Amino acid sequence: MRVALEEADAASVSGEIPIGAIVVAGDRMIGRGHNRSIGLSDPTGHAEVMALRDAGARIGNYRLPEAIMYVTLEPCPMCAGALLHARVGTLVFGTRDLEVGAAGSAMNLLESPLANHRCRVLAGILESDCRSRLKQFFAQRRL
């Protein structure tokens, strides 16, 4: 999660919402990313999608069934769908998104019996560190 926090910091420096993600398979990191929606003018440029793209390119396969994704904020529905499509085995996230979180807060797409895949979910890892970055970012924007 600390590497995902580094990615969140990189997003913040770029003027993006500070969310970072990494993908780990076995004992190695195979993907990393941070929010880039503004810089890329791309609504799909979320940290999770960027990390999945990086992982897929590195291993030559979009399916990541043994992978663990670490992300600083609970994924939105779009990112949860990408995790399901990639068949990611486990999601570990820092802080909840009570408005649109799709891993148990506003809804739970990742463990839904209606989905063709289930993703194990662990929440609250380094929660205060993850939440504080978001709070600081938005506090500065409101000045």
Secondary structure, 3 states (H helix, E strand, C coil): CHHHHHHHHHHHHCCCCCCEEEEEECCEEEEEEECCHHHHCCCCCCHHHHHHHHHHHHHCCCCCCCCEEEEEECCCHHHHHHHHHHCCCEEEEEECCCCCCCECCCCECCCCCCCCCCCEEEECCCHHHHHHHHHHHHHHHCC
